[in-house]
Amino acid sequence: RPWNVMYVTANGRALPCCIAPFSQRGYENYTLGDATQDTLRAIWNGPAYADFRAALLSDTPPQACGNCGLRWSL
């Protein structure tokens, strides 16, 4: 999903998916940008999203994402 869609909360936090707020406490660790401060294009192409996507493809994905069905259709 982080290659296809962006999930933005009501307060402007850009998260990797709609499950992130429920994956664990302190989802600020998964905040990839702030739409009240930056454009969506800047967030999408920014370093936080790039780093997150690289981590997903690595042998050590973020803990909350480790068992996620990346190909699920939600």
N, C-alpha and C positions, 0 to 999 in steps of 0.2 A: 503493500500500500504506500509506503513512503516514496515510491517512484511514480505513483499515479494520482494520488489525492493528498490534500492537506486538511487536517482537522483543526478548526479554530474554535476555541471556547467563546462563550459570551463576553468574557473579559479580555479577549484578544490574544490569548496564549495559543501559539501554533504547536500542535502536538503531532507525533508521528501517525497516530490512528485514533479511532474513537474509543478503543479499549484502554488506552494509556491512563486516563484518569482513574480507572478502576483496578489497574494492575498491581499497584502497591501504594502505600502512603508516600506523600512527598513527590507528587508527579512533576514538581518543578525540575527534577533531574531529567525529565523528558521534554521539557519546554525547549523548542527549537527556534523560537522567535517570539516577538511581541508585535502584533499587527497594529497596536496603537502607536508604535514607535517607528516601524519600518513598513515598506510596501511588501505585499505578498510575494512579488517577484524577487525582492532582495532576500527575503526569508528562504524561499524555495531554493534559490541558487547560492545561499550563504554557507559559511563554513560549518555551522552546527548541523544543518541537514546533510552536507557532504560527509562529515565525520560519522553521523548516525548511520547513513547508508553503508559506509565502509565497514562499520562495526557489525552491521547485520550480515554482511557477506564474509566476515572473518570467522575464525574458529572460536572466538569468544564474543558472541553477541551480547547486547545489554541483557542483564539478568531477567528482567520482566519479559523480554522478547524471546528468550532462549527456546521456549517450548511452543511458541506461537505457530499456528498454521499459516505460513506466509501466503499460501495459495487459497485460503478460505475465502469464500464469497459472502461477506456480511451485508 
